[in-house]
Amino acid sequence: MKVDQSSQPLRLVVATVAALNLGYFGIEFAVALAIGSVSLFADSIDFLEDASINLLILLALGLSLRMRARVGMGLAGIILVPGLATLWMAWEKFWAPVPPEPWTLSIAGAGALAVNLACALLLARFRHQGGSLTKAAFLSARNDAFANVAIIGAGLVTAATLSAWPDLIVGLGIAAINADAAWEVWEEAREEHKAA
């Protein structure tokens, strides 16, 4: 398959974003398991999902509009996966509400915020290029940055209250944000498919 030279800057950005997401997934997943955090667990799975999305985008950039739209519809389903994993962990945490270590929670959230802001800034100029695929990547990074601010806040509130609820609530909020992003991507991909 011949690579379109005009898409090279987008390809480089998408590959960089995929690498950043995959790298921080490993860090955040390990921290989430170590401190028993629902919100960090949800966010770490989200980093893995984002890495997968960006790798799929990289592969799909040379496809026809109809095929990119189909991949976009598939990505909408992938975006829901972290929410389902979060619901499972939240259910377990509900029955054993032990709070995570608050300062580690906030520090890991701050690291995630830095990574997601960098990814969102890299993707911002391309969010209207490549259709639903690049929009999915941009929305995911942007929404994740909001979620990371909430994780930092959950750590601070947990430090003050020694309650498991702030972490649990933020984890469930991340699941809701992902569901909304999935719907937006699905709608745009469906419109692209009709247009093709």
C-alpha positions as CSV (number, residue, x, y, z in Angstrom):
1,M,0.0,0.0,0.0
2,K,1.4,3.4,-1.0
3,V,1.7,5.9,1.8
4,D,0.2,9.3,1.1
5,Q,2.9,11.8,1.9
6,S,0.4,14.4,3.0
7,S,-0.7,12.1,5.9
8,Q,2.9,11.6,7.2
9,P,2.6,14.3,9.9
10,L,-0.6,12.8,11.1
11,R,0.9,9.3,11.1
12,L,3.9,10.5,13.1
13,V,1.6,12.2,15.7
14,V,-0.7,9.1,15.9
15,A,2.4,6.8,16.4
16,T,3.7,9.1,19.1
17,V,0.4,9.2,20.9
18,A,0.1,5.4,20.8
19,A,3.6,5.0,22.3
20,L,2.8,7.5,25.1
21,N,-0.4,5.8,26.0
22,L,1.1,2.4,26.0
23,G,3.9,3.5,28.2
24,Y,1.7,5.2,30.8
25,F,-0.7,2.2,30.8
26,G,2.0,0.0,32.3
27,I,2.9,2.6,35.0
28,E,-0.7,3.4,36.0
29,F,-1.9,-0.2,35.9
30,A,0.9,-1.2,38.3
31,V,0.1,1.7,40.7
32,A,-3.7,1.0,40.5
33,L,-3.2,-2.7,41.6
34,A,-0.7,-1.7,44.3
35,I,-3.0,0.8,46.0
36,G,-6.4,-0.7,45.1
37,S,-7.7,2.3,43.1
38,V,-10.8,2.0,41.0
39,S,-10.2,5.3,39.2
40,L,-6.6,4.5,38.4
41,F,-7.6,1.0,37.2
42,A,-10.2,2.5,34.9
43,D,-7.8,5.1,33.7
44,S,-5.0,2.6,33.1
45,I,-7.3,0.4,31.0
46,D,-8.3,3.6,29.2
47,F,-4.6,4.2,28.3
48,L,-4.4,0.7,26.8
49,E,-7.6,1.4,24.9
50,D,-6.2,4.7,23.6
51,A,-3.0,3.0,22.5
52,S,-5.1,0.4,20.6
53,I,-7.2,3.1,19.0
54,N,-4.2,5.1,17.8
55,L,-2.6,1.9,16.4
56,L,-5.8,1.1,14.5
57,I,-6.0,4.7,13.2
58,L,-2.4,4.4,12.0
59,L,-3.4,1.2,10.0
60,A,-6.7,2.7,8.8
61,L,-5.4,6.0,7.4
62,G,-4.8,4.6,4.0
63,L,-8.2,3.0,3.7
64,S,-11.3,4.3,1.8
65,L,-13.8,6.5,3.5
66,R,-16.3,3.6,3.8
67,M,-13.7,1.4,5.5
68,R,-12.5,4.2,7.8
69,A,-16.1,4.7,8.8
70,R,-16.4,1.0,9.6
71,V,-13.3,1.1,11.7
72,G,-14.7,4.2,13.4
73,M,-17.8,2.2,14.4
74,G,-15.6,-0.5,15.8
75,L,-13.6,2.0,17.8
76,A,-16.9,3.2,19.4
77,G,-17.2,-0.3,20.8
78,I,-13.6,-0.3,22.0
79,I,-14.1,2.9,23.8
80,L,-16.7,1.2,26.0
81,V,-14.4,-1.5,27.2
82,P,-12.7,0.5,30.0
83,G,-16.2,1.4,31.3
84,L,-17.1,-2.3,31.6
85,A,-13.9,-3.1,33.4
86,T,-14.4,-0.2,35.8
87,L,-17.9,-1.4,36.6
88,W,-16.6,-4.8,37.6
89,M,-13.8,-3.3,39.8
90,A,-16.3,-0.8,41.3
91,W,-18.7,-3.6,42.2
92,E,-15.9,-5.4,44.1
93,K,-14.8,-2.2,45.8
94,F,-18.4,-1.4,46.8
95,W,-18.4,-4.6,49.0
96,A,-14.9,-3.9,50.4
97,P,-14.6,-0.1,50.5
98,V,-10.9,0.3,51.5
99,P,-9.6,3.7,50.4
100,P,-6.5,3.8,48.1
101,E,-3.3,5.6,49.3
102,P,-4.3,9.2,48.5
103,W,-1.0,10.8,47.7
104,T,0.0,8.1,45.3
105,L,-3.4,8.3,43.7
106,S,-3.0,12.1,43.1
107,I,0.6,11.8,41.9
108,A,-0.3,9.0,39.4
109,G,-3.3,11.1,38.3
110,A,-1.0,14.1,37.7
111,G,1.3,12.0,35.6
112,A,-1.7,10.8,33.6
113,L,-2.8,14.4,33.1
114,A,0.6,15.4,31.7
115,V,0.5,12.5,29.2
116,N,-3.1,13.2,28.1
117,L,-2.6,16.9,27.8
118,A,0.5,16.2,25.6
119,C,-1.5,13.8,23.5
120,A,-4.5,16.2,23.2
121,L,-2.2,19.0,22.1
122,L,-0.5,16.8,19.5
123,L,-3.8,15.6,18.1
124,A,-5.7,19.0,18.2
125,R,-4.6,20.2,14.8
126,F,-5.6,16.9,13.2
127,R,-9.0,16.3,14.9
128,H,-10.8,17.3,11.7
129,Q,-8.5,15.3,9.4
130,G,-9.1,11.6,8.9
131,G,-12.8,11.8,10.0
132,S,-14.2,9.8,12.9
133,L,-10.8,8.1,13.6
134,T,-8.8,11.1,14.5
135,K,-11.8,12.6,16.2
136,A,-11.9,9.5,18.4
137,A,-8.3,9.9,19.3
138,F,-8.6,13.6,20.1
139,L,-11.9,13.2,22.1
140,S,-10.3,10.3,24.1
141,A,-7.2,12.3,25.0
142,R,-9.3,15.4,25.9
143,N,-11.8,13.5,28.0
144,D,-9.0,11.6,29.7
145,A,-7.4,14.9,30.8
146,F,-10.7,15.9,32.5
147,A,-10.8,12.5,34.2
148,N,-7.2,12.9,35.4
149,V,-8.1,16.2,37.1
150,A,-10.9,14.3,38.9
151,I,-8.5,11.6,39.9
152,I,-6.1,14.2,41.5
153,G,-9.1,15.7,43.3
154,A,-10.2,12.2,44.5
155,G,-6.8,11.7,46.0
156,L,-7.0,15.0,47.9
157,V,-10.5,14.3,49.1
158,T,-9.5,10.8,50.1
159,A,-6.6,12.2,52.1
160,A,-9.0,14.5,54.0
161,T,-11.8,12.0,54.6
162,L,-10.0,8.5,54.4
163,S,-13.0,7.3,52.4
164,A,-13.1,5.0,49.4
165,W,-16.0,6.8,47.9
166,P,-14.2,9.6,46.0
167,D,-12.1,7.1,44.1
168,L,-15.2,4.9,43.4
169,I,-17.2,7.9,42.2
170,V,-14.5,9.2,39.9
171,G,-14.0,5.7,38.5
172,L,-17.7,5.5,37.6
173,G,-17.5,9.0,36.2
174,I,-14.7,7.9,33.9
175,A,-16.9,5.0,32.7
176,A,-19.7,7.6,31.9
177,I,-17.3,9.9,30.0
178,N,-16.2,7.0,27.8
179,A,-19.8,6.0,27.1
180,D,-20.5,9.6,25.9
181,A,-17.3,9.6,23.7
182,A,-18.3,6.2,22.2
183,W,-21.7,7.6,21.2
184,E,-20.1,10.7,19.5
185,V,-17.7,8.6,17.5
186,W,-20.4,6.1,16.5
187,E,-22.6,9.0,15.3
188,E,-19.8,10.5,13.2
189,A,-18.7,7.2,11.8
190,R,-22.3,6.3,10.9
191,E,-22.7,9.6,9.0
192,E,-19.4,9.0,7.2
193,H,-20.6,5.5,6.2
194,K,-23.8,7.0,4.8
195,A,-21.9,9.6,2.9
196,A,-19.6,7.0,1.4
